[in-house]
Structures are given as structure tokens and as C-alpha cells.
Amino acid sequence: MSLQIGIVGLPNVGKSTLFNALIKGAKADAKNYPFCTIEPNVGIVEVPDERLKPLSDVSKSKKIVPTVIEFVDIAGLVRGANKGEGLGNQFLAHIRECDAIAMVVRFFEDDNVTHVEGKLDPKSDIETIETELQLADISTVEKRLFSAEKEMKSGSKESKVIHEALQKIKDVLHSGKNARIAGLNDEENKEIKNLALLTMKPILYIANCSEDQLSASSFQLSGDKSLKANSQQLTANLIPISAKVESELNELPDDDKKEYLKEIGVDDTGLNRLIVEAYKTLGLITYFTSGEPETRAWTVRDGAKAPEAAGVIHTDFERGFIAADVIGWLDLINQGGWVGARSKGLVRTEGKNYIFKDGDTALFKFNV
């Protein structure tokens, strides 16, 4: 499955600089004035996975194919975007196409970089963006509610479900909260999915900080409260990243990166931490296929049954699914490959109701 994350934020918070740092070789415009990004910049990064190489070795694979994430650097948002202010309409349209939102919030201090609101206030910046997304969703929901009420007069069961779902969402939005907490059931979620509501999308918060802030154990901001305490919305999925550090890491050989991170007191790259948090927030796992032609990683939602997992490779695999031979990646490596694993009875034949687990390695059987 293709995963697309939209990088959003107020103008001049460092979105494009961060995009260029995360996407090696990217050249997004990052000038010090609002709306220097007009058309979205798109970059694809490989998802690092240390399990791929040993799997490839035991299968004697000719190539390794990691899964990827697509990042989209979207134009900056300002107050009034829901009414078309700034590049509001373009901004909102591009977000609707993404699977998740990565909101970049400025924590670094630099007198040479203008703040569009005139002051450094991460909590206020988050509130500005989320308010604009909520207002845009209110407009979408109220329009759809109007048409759903007309459809209900014909006795349509679907229109009743849609109406109830939209009313729940409307109430949540008018209370200043996001649609994702409206508590919809599976049927309601299915019926409103095509609306692509902005505040239904999973969100990650990226704290664009200085190198000193990144390496500070308490992560203080200007001697004020800790970064996580600046807003109740800055929860466990807050990801501190320094665009400067990421840029410098891109210039180093892989062997030197760990040493550099150790020197500044950071466990992993910002990109890797962002990917891990994205998978967790979106509820995704990785499974593998491994043979002589290639060893490949595949992304699938957590809880996916075997046919759905097969469908990530090709829709024909899902339609014609018969069974899957499955083994944990480490068991496959420890037994030296498929032959050794089969001789020990470690390869299981699973049917349509099998739920894939992170790290499963599979061979699918299907009818064309």
C-alpha cells in the first residue's frame, strides 16, 4: 500500500527546509517569506528495516526492495485559510489527498527568520492550524448534511447512517475538537470516508527545533515549560527534529551517522523516528516476501487478514487467494531459509482468516 504524509504548518516554520533535510537530494524552495512553496513538493524515502538484509542473505536474493513513504511539502497555512486566505484552497485540497498530516511547529529561535504571527508561540500555532482545519470540515459537513436530509425523505438507509455520522461530527467540530474523536462505528466511518475530512486524518506533531534543543535532556524552550507541556495537544506522538542535524546526517556515510548521533546525545535520526511514529499512529505493520528473485517489505494495516495482505502485492492475489505459507522472519533466518524451516515444521499454511503479524514472511498461493 502507498503511504502519503502531508507536511503542513504556518509559513516560515521550516517545512521546506525540513523536507529538504529529510528527503536527500530534494530542492524545495525554502526562502524567508510566506508562501514560497506554492505547488507541493513530493519526495519518496525508503523505510529502513534491519530485517531485510539477513532475510536476503538466507534466500540468496538478487535484490532488496524496501517499502517507501511519500512526503508532500504543502504550502503554508494562515488564519482564514478555510475562506481562501493566503493559499488556503490549494493547501486544503492537497491535504485531502494525504493519508496523514505531519504538522511542523516552530520551536527554534532565529531573529533572521520572520514568524508570520509575529512571535514564537508553538501552542498558538497548533491552535491556528487545527482551527482552520476544523472550520473547513464544518463547511464540508454542513453541505453534506443538507443533501443527506433530502435523501432521507426517500427512505434511504444509507442516508440515515450518513446523517447520524455527520451530526456526531458536526457536534464535535463545533465544540472546537477534531472529527477523529467523534466515536463513529465502522459503518458510519465507511459512509463518510469519501468526504476526506481533514480532522479525521491521523496527525503527527513535528517540533522543528535547534540542535541544542534536540540534544537537551529536558528539552526546554527558552527556559519556559518543557516542550511537551506547552500544549495538551503535544502528546506522545510529538517528534523533535532538527532540520540542521538531518541535513548534516545526509552528508555523512552510514557508518559515521551513529557516531555523530551519539556525540549529540540522540538515539536515532529524525527521519527514522518520524517513520516509526507514522506507522504506529496509522496502525501499520510490515511483512515480507523473500526468495531468490528478491526480498521485499510490504506495508499493510495492523489486523489485516491474509487475502488483504496478499492484495497489497496485487489485486489478483486477493481475489484468487487460496492460502499463505507463513513463518516469522527470525525463524526463517535461524533455519537458514525455507528448506530448513519446512524440515523443522516451522512453516504454517494459513487460510483466509489468518491475521498477519509484523515480521511475518509469506509465500502466497492463489488462482489467476
N, C-alpha and C positions, 0 to 999 in steps of 0.2 A: 504494500500500500504506500502511496505517496504521502509524505507529511510536509505540510507547508506552514511555516510560522511567520507571522507578520510582525516586524519590528516597528513599534509606534512610540510616540512621545511628543512633547511640545517641541517647537523649533529650538535649535541650538542646545539640545541636551546631550548631543554627541551620538545620535543614532547612526548617521552615516560613517562617522569615524569608527564607531564600534563595529559596524557592518564590515568596513574595510579590514579591520583588525581580525574579525572572526573568519572572514572569507578570504583566504590567502589569494592575493592577486586581484582582488576586487578594487575598483576605482570609482566608487560612489563619490559624488561631489559633496564636500564637507566644509563649505565656506562659512564664515561667521556672519550669516544673515538669515532671516527666516525664509523658508520655502526654497532653499537652494536645491532641495530634492523635489522634483515635480513628477516625473514618471518614476514608478517604483524600480529600484534596483533589485535584481534577483541573483542569488548565489547559492550554489549547492555544495554541501560539505559531506564527506564520508563520516559515518558514525563509527568511531574507534571501538574495536571489540577484540580483546586479547585472546578470545577463544578461537578466532578464525585461523590463525597460523598453525596451532597444533592440530586442528581438525584437517587442515590442508595437508599437513605432513603425513598423517596416518593414511589419508586417502590418496596420497601422491597426486594431488590436484594440479592441473596445468595453470590454473589461475584462481585468485581470491577475489570475490565480489562483495564488498561490504554494503549494507543498506545506507541510504542517504537521507538527509533533511534539506529542504529548500527554505532558505531565509529570504524574506522580502522586506526591503527597506522602504517604508511608506512615508509620504510627505508629512511634515509636522502638522499637528492639530492646534488650533487656538480656540478661545471661547467663541461660541457662536457657530462652530463647525456644523452643527446639526441644521443650521439655517443657511449653510453655504458660505459662511465666513472663511477667509483665507482660501485654502484648497479643500474645504470641508467635504464637498460632494465627492471629489475624487478620493480623498482619504477614506471615507466611509465605504465607498464601493470596493476599494482594494482590500479592506479588512474583511469584508463579507466573504471573499474568496479563500481566506486562510482557515486552517484547522484550529489554530490557537493564536493568541496575542502575547507577544513579549513586550511589555511596557518598560521603556527605558526612562529612568528617573534620574535627574542630575543631582549628584551629591558632591562632585568636585567643585572647588572654588577657584575661579580664574577671572580676574578683573578684565582680561582681554577678550573674554567670550561673553557676549551680551545674553542676558536672560530675558526672554520675551515678556515675563511678568514683572521684571524689574528687580527681583530679589530671589535669593536661593531659599526655596521652601518645598522640599520633597512632598510633604503631606498635601499641601495645596495643589501641587502639580498633579498628583494622583487624582485628587477630587475633581479637578478641572476636566481631565480626560474621561474619567468614569461618568461624570455628569453629562458630558456631550454624547457619550455612547448611549446612556440611558434615555436622553431626550430623543435621540434618533430612533431608538427602539419603540418609544412611546408613540411616535408618529406612525411607524410601521404597524404596530399592534392595533392602534385605533382605526386605521384604514381597513385592516383585515377584519376587525370586529364588525364594522359596518356591513361588509359584504357577507360575513357569516350569519348575521341576523336575518338578512334577506333569504339566504339559503335555508335557514331553519324552517321557514314558513312552508317549504316544500316537503318537510318531514325527513330531511336527510339526516341519517345517524351520524355521518362523519362531521357534518356542520355543527352538530350539538357538541361533539367531542372537542372540535376546534374552538368553539365559542367558550366552553368551560376552561380550556387551557389558556386561551388568550386573556380571559378575565382574571385568572390567577396571576398571570404575568403582569398585566396592567396594574393590579393592586400592589405588587412587589415594586414595580418601577416607580409608581407614584409615591412610594414610601422612601425613595432615594436609594434603593438597593438594586442588585443585578438580577436579571431574569434566571440565571442559573440556579438560584436558590428558591425558585417558585414551587418546588416539590411536585413536578409533573410525573405522572405514571408513564409507562412505556408507550402505551397507545397515544397519549397526548404528545409525548416527545416526537413520535413518528409523524403525527399530523402537522406539527408546526415546524418541522425540520427545514422545509423548503423556504421558510421566511429568512433563514440565515441571520437570526437576531444576533447583534453584536455582543450583548452582555450574556448570551448563552455560551459563548466560546470560552474555553479554559484560558486562564491568564497566568502569566509568569511576570514577576517584577524583577527588572534588572537595575541594580544600583550602579550607575556609572560613576566610579569613584577614582580618587588619586591612588598612586602606588602606596603612599603612606597609610591611607585609609584601608586599603586592601590587606595590608600586612599587619595592621594593628589588631592585637588580640581582642580588645574590647570594641573595636570598630566604632570609634567615637566620631561624631560630626561636629567640628568647631567647638569642642568642649561641651556640647549640648548633650541631650539624652542619647542613648545608643541608637544606632540606625534602626534596629528592629522596633524600637519603642516610639519612633517618630510618627507611626500611624498604625492603627489596629489592622489596617489592610495589608501591612507589610508582614506577612505571615511566614510560615516555614518555606514557602517557595520563593522567597527573596534570594536573589543571586547577585552577590557583589562581584563586579567585573571591572577591571581597569583596561581601557582601550590601549593605553600606553604599554602596559605589560603584555597584552595579547599581541600587539604589533611587534614588540621585541622578540617574543617567542617565535613568531613566524620567520624571523631571520636566523634562527638557530637550528643546527642539526638536531635530530630527535634525541641523540644521546646526551646532548647538553641541556635539553629543556628541563629534565628532572632536577638537575643540579641548580639551575637558575631559580626554579620554583622553591627549592629547599632554602636557598640563600635569602629569599624574601619572605620565607615563612608561610608559603601557600602550598596546599596539598596537591592541587590539580589545576589544569588550565581552566579559564573561564568558559571556553567553548565546551569542554567535556562536562563541566558542572551544569551548564545550560542544557545539554543534550540529556543528561541523566534526569534532571528535573522535568524536562519536557515529556519524557517517556512516562515518568511517574504521574505527572499531572493529567496526561492524556489517557492513562491506563493502557499502555502499550507494552508488549514483550517482544523478544527476538527468538526466532527459531532458525534452524539451519538445514540446508541440504548439502551433502558432501559426497563427492565421488571423484573419479579421475578427471572428468572434464573441468569441474570447478567445485570450489567450496563457497557457498553463498549464504549471506544473512538475509532474513526476511522479517519485516515488521508486521505484527498482527495485534489486534486488540486483546487485552487480557480477558480470558473467558471464552475465546473463540473455539468453536468445535472444529473437528478435523476437516470437514468439507470447506468451511470458511477459510481455514489456514491454507488449504490447497488452492483455493480461489485467488489468493494473493499472487501465486505464481502465474496462473492462467485461469480464466473463467471456465474453460473446458474441464480443468481438473476438478472444479467444484461441481459442475453439472454431472460429470461422469464418475464421481468419486465412488470407489469400491472399498478401499481400506488404506491404512498407512502403517508402514513398518516404522516403529519409533524406538529411540534409545536416547538416554541423556548424553549430552556431549562429552562429559568426563568419562563415562563408562566406555564410550566408543574409543576414546583416546587410550584409556588404560588397557583395552583389549587389542590394541594395535590395528583397529579398523573393523569393518563389517564382518569379515570372515571369522575373526577371533571372537567377536561379540555374539555372533549367531551360534558358534560352537559351545558357548557358555550359557546359552538360553537367555541372553540379556535383551535381545531384540523382540519387542512385543508387536503383535498385529492388532491394531486398534480400528474400531469402526466409526460410524458417523457421530456417535455421541461422545467420543473422546474429546476432552478439553485440553488443548495444548498448553504446555508449561514453558516458561522461559528456559532456554537452553536445550530444548528438545531438538533432536536431529532426526529427519524423516525421509523416507522414500515412499512416494505415493503410487497407488495402483488405481487406474481409472479406465473407463471406457471412452473411446473417442466419439 
